[in-house]
């Protein structure tokens, strides 16, 4: 399957007055295949929402893109939302479905007017009737009545706003949709409808592929083919979603899953345990493996140098000193066939 998006060595830091640079995304590389849903998960503060902003090219001060490259369909895409690039790719090549629905809509406009203004900014010749017809169709798929288009944002609930934002984010049929916590404000029924819409748009090739950012790992199992786990601005594990959830390799992923309730028969008797400690200060991150201060398997090497990449199985890799010593190194053939995270 062809690679639709390839990003290498993404680095994006927040500038603060007291702490200096906060390394929210620090050396992340990833690839996304055509027709694929790639999940991104991790604790709050791990950098996954910042990664979403960088991939969607909407990074603005005090978030600064310090390095990295991204290509979509072989085309170089600017990573910054500032002066770099004209922004014509946003909404069509890449589009962000933001987490903050409350702040995404214009409080002084009815939804229909806001929808039309968004599309007109990309295509001055777009017909208003065509725009509203497409919006009504997608609202219905999310179990929202067409009259929502006549409402002001303050007349809608938080969940309704989130679904309206989801509709607006997909109206331009982007090649890559970056969905940042799209289900966080929704009840179970609305979550299911939104995920079903995303899958349908993908299957109909209206959208090329999706990066789904969430802290709800069970959701990823239902829709994502692959999942990446982030910790302290870096990737620690990438692999098929089933393997990452039920056979995690990295100690952080193991601890994350042990603290997550997964309603499966195989986990009914599993004891839920909290993950001790908290994420590190990213203005001065720990040396070596950033998880080592909280890791029960930490070795002397973990604090001294960057850990190697280990490939437990084809297409599944983790960055860990303990795993490198516990698992025989992969053969050359296995290394050559492993997917790049």
C-alpha positions in Angstrom: 0.0 0.0 0.0 1.5 3.4 -1.0 2.6 5.9 1.6 0.4 8.9 1.6 2.2 10.9 4.3 5.8 10.8 5.4 7.1 13.0 8.2 10.7 12.9 9.5 12.4 14.2 12.6 9.6 16.6 13.6 10.7 19.0 16.3 8.3 21.6 17.8 9.0 23.6 21.0 7.0 26.0 23.0 8.7 29.2 24.0 8.2 30.3 27.6 9.5 33.3 29.6 10.8 31.4 32.6 11.6 27.8 31.5 12.9 28.5 28.0 12.0 26.0 25.3 9.5 23.2 26.1 10.3 20.3 23.8 6.8 19.1 23.2 7.6 17.2 20.0 11.3 16.1 19.8 12.4 14.0 16.9 9.2 12.2 15.8 9.1 10.4 12.5 6.1 8.6 11.1 4.5 7.3 7.9 0.9 6.9 6.9 -0.4 4.6 4.2 -3.3 5.4 1.8 -6.6 4.3 3.4 -5.1 3.9 6.8 -6.2 5.1 10.3 -3.1 5.7 12.4 -3.7 6.1 16.2 -1.6 8.3 18.4 -2.0 7.7 22.2 -0.3 8.6 25.4 -0.7 10.5 28.7 -1.9 14.1 28.9 1.1 16.3 28.2 3.0 13.7 26.1 2.9 15.9 23.0 0.2 14.2 20.9 -2.0 17.3 20.4 1.1 19.4 19.6 2.1 16.7 17.0 -1.4 17.1 15.5 -1.0 20.8 15.1 2.4 20.4 13.4 1.0 17.7 11.0 -1.9 20.0 10.2 0.4 23.0 9.6 -1.4 25.2 12.2 1.5 25.7 14.6 1.7 29.3 15.8 3.6 31.2 18.5 4.5 30.3 21.2 4.7 26.9 19.4 7.7 27.0 17.0 8.6 24.3 14.5 12.3 23.9 14.9 12.9 21.2 12.3 11.6 18.3 10.3 10.0 17.6 6.9 6.6 16.4 5.7 5.4 15.1 2.4 1.9 14.3 1.3 1.4 12.5 -2.0 5.0 13.2 -2.7 4.5 17.0 -2.2 6.5 18.9 0.3 4.1 20.5 2.9 5.1 23.4 5.1 4.9 22.6 8.8 4.4 26.1 10.2 1.2 28.1 10.3 3.1 31.4 10.3 4.8 33.1 7.4 6.1 29.8 5.8 3.8 28.9 2.9 0.5 30.4 1.7 -1.7 27.9 3.6 -3.5 26.8 0.5 -2.9 23.2 1.4 -4.8 23.5 4.7 -8.3 22.0 4.5 -7.6 20.2 1.2 -4.3 18.4 1.6 -4.3 18.3 5.4 -7.2 19.3 7.7 -7.4 19.5 11.5 -10.4 18.3 13.4 -9.6 20.3 16.6 -10.2 19.2 20.2 -11.5 22.6 21.4 -14.9 22.7 19.7 -16.0 25.6 22.1 -13.3 27.8 20.6 -13.5 26.7 17.0 -16.8 28.3 16.0 -17.5 32.0 15.6 -19.9 33.0 18.4 -21.3 35.9 16.3 -22.3 33.7 13.2 -24.9 31.1 12.6 -23.4 27.8 11.8 -24.5 28.0 8.1 -22.7 31.3 7.6 -19.5 30.1 9.3 -19.5 26.9 7.1 -19.9 28.9 3.9 -17.2 31.4 4.9 -14.8 28.5 5.6 -15.3 26.9 2.2 -15.3 30.3 0.4 -11.9 31.1 1.8 -10.6 28.1 -0.1 -12.7 28.4 -3.2 -14.2 31.9 -3.9 -16.5 30.4 -6.6 -18.2 27.8 -4.3 -22.0 27.8 -4.4 -23.7 28.4 -1.1 -26.5 25.9 -1.9 -24.0 23.2 -2.7 -22.1 23.9 0.5 -25.1 23.7 2.7 -26.5 20.6 1.0 -23.2 18.8 1.7 -23.2 20.0 5.3 -26.8 18.8 5.9 -25.9 15.4 4.6 -23.0 14.9 6.9 -24.9 16.4 9.9 -27.6 13.7 9.4 -24.9 11.0 9.5 -23.9 12.3 12.9 -27.5 12.3 14.1 -27.9 16.0 14.0 -31.0 17.8 12.5 -30.5 20.2 9.6 -31.8 23.0 11.8 -28.4 23.0 13.5 -27.2 25.1 10.6 -29.6 27.9 11.6 -28.2 28.0 15.2 -25.6 30.1 16.9 -22.9 28.2 18.8 -24.2 29.2 22.2 -27.5 27.4 21.3 -25.7 24.0 20.9 -24.4 21.6 23.5 -20.7 20.7 23.7 -21.3 17.4 22.0 -23.3 19.1 19.2 -20.5 21.6 18.7 -17.9 18.9 18.5 -19.9 17.1 15.7 -20.4 20.4 13.8 -16.6 21.0 13.9 -16.2 17.4 12.6 -18.4 18.2 9.7 -16.6 21.4 8.8 -13.2 19.7 9.1 -14.2 17.1 6.4 -16.2 19.3 4.0 -13.1 19.9 1.8 -12.4 16.2 1.5 -8.8 16.4 2.7 -6.2 13.9 1.7 -5.1 13.6 5.3 -7.4 14.3 8.3 -5.8 15.0 11.6 -8.4 14.3 14.3 -7.4 15.5 17.8 -9.4 13.9 20.5 -12.6 14.0 18.3 -14.7 11.9 20.7 -13.7 13.6 24.0 -17.0 15.6 24.4 -19.3 12.9 23.1 -21.5 10.2 24.6 -21.1 6.6 23.5 -23.8 6.9 20.7 -22.3 10.1 19.3 -18.8 8.6 19.5 -19.9 5.6 17.5 -21.6 7.8 14.8 -18.5 10.1 14.5 -16.1 7.1 14.1 -18.5 5.5 11.6 -18.5 8.7 9.5 -14.7 8.8 9.5 -14.5 5.2 8.4 -17.2 5.7 5.7 -15.4 8.8 4.3 -12.2 6.7 4.2 -13.8 3.7 2.6 -15.4 5.9 -0.1 -12.0 7.5 -0.7 -13.4 11.0 0.1 -10.5 11.2 2.6 -7.2 9.6 1.9 -6.2 8.6 5.5 -6.6 9.7 9.1 -4.3 10.4 12.1 -6.5 9.8 15.2 -5.2 11.3 18.4 -6.8 10.1 21.6 -6.2 8.9 25.1 -8.9 6.3 24.8 -7.0 3.2 23.7 -10.1 1.0 23.4 -11.4 3.3 20.7 -8.3 2.8 18.6 -8.8 -1.0 18.7 -12.1 -0.5 16.8 -10.8 1.7 14.0 -7.0 2.1 13.8 -4.8 -0.3 11.9 -1.6 0.9 13.6 -1.0 2.8 16.8 1.9 5.0 18.0 2.5 5.5 21.7 4.1 8.9 22.7 5.9 9.8 25.9 7.5 13.1 26.7 7.6 14.3 23.2 9.0 11.2 21.6 7.7 7.9 20.2 8.3 4.8 22.3 6.4 2.2 20.4 4.7 1.7 17.0 2.9 -1.3 15.7 -0.4 -3.0 14.7 -3.1 -1.8 17.1 -4.0 -5.3 18.3 -0.3 -6.0 19.3 0.2 -2.6 20.9 -2.9 -3.1 23.1 -2.7 -6.8 23.9 1.0 -7.5 23.6 2.8 -4.2 24.3 6.6 -4.3 24.1 7.7 -1.0 25.7 7.5 -0.8 29.6 5.6 2.5 29.2 3.0 1.0 27.0 2.7 -2.0 29.3 2.1 0.4 32.3 -0.4 2.5 30.2 -2.4 -0.6 29.3 -2.3 -1.8 32.9 -3.9 1.5 33.9 -6.6 1.2 31.2 -9.9 -0.6 31.5 -10.5 -2.7 28.4 -13.9 -4.4 28.4 -12.8 -7.7 26.8 -13.3 -11.2 28.2 -9.5 -11.7 28.3 -9.1 -8.7 30.7 -12.0 -9.3 33.0 -9.8 -10.4 35.9 -7.0 -7.9 35.1 -6.2 -5.6 38.0 -6.1 -2.0 37.1 -3.0 -0.2 38.4 -2.1 3.5 38.2 1.1 4.6 36.6 3.3 6.1 39.4 4.9 9.5 39.1 4.3 12.1 36.4 5.7 13.1 33.0 9.0 14.9 33.1 9.7 18.6 32.7 10.2 19.0 29.0 12.3 22.1 29.4 14.9 19.9 30.9 14.0 16.3 29.9 15.9 13.4 31.4 18.9 12.0 29.6 18.8 8.7 27.8 15.3 7.2 27.8 12.9 9.8 29.1 10.7 7.2 30.8 13.5 5.7 32.9 12.7 7.7 36.2 9.3 6.0 36.3 10.3 2.6 34.8 10.4 -0.5 37.0 12.7 -2.2 34.5 15.2 0.7 34.2 18.9 -0.3 33.7 22.0 1.7 34.1 22.2 2.4 30.4 18.7 3.9 30.4 19.8 7.1 32.0 23.1 7.4 30.0 22.3 7.1 26.3 19.4 7.0 23.8 18.0 3.5 23.7 18.1 1.4 20.5 15.1 0.4 18.4 14.0 -3.2 18.8 11.7 -5.0 16.4 9.6 -7.6 18.3 7.8 -8.6 15.1 7.3 -7.3 11.6 5.9 -3.8 11.5 6.2 -3.5 15.3 9.1 -1.6 17.0 9.9 -0.1 20.4 12.8 2.1 21.6 14.1 0.5 24.8 17.3 -0.7 26.5 15.6 -3.3 28.6 13.8 -4.8 25.6 17.0 -4.9 23.6 18.6 -7.0 26.3 15.5 -9.2 27.0 14.9 -9.9 23.2 17.4 -11.4 20.8 18.4 -8.8 18.2 16.4 -9.2 14.9 18.0 -10.8 11.9 19.1 -8.6 9.0 16.1 -9.7 7.0 13.7 -8.8 9.8 15.3 -5.4 10.2 15.1 -4.7 6.5 11.4 -5.6 6.4 10.4 -3.6 9.4 8.3 -0.5 8.8 9.8 2.8 9.8 7.9 4.4 12.7 
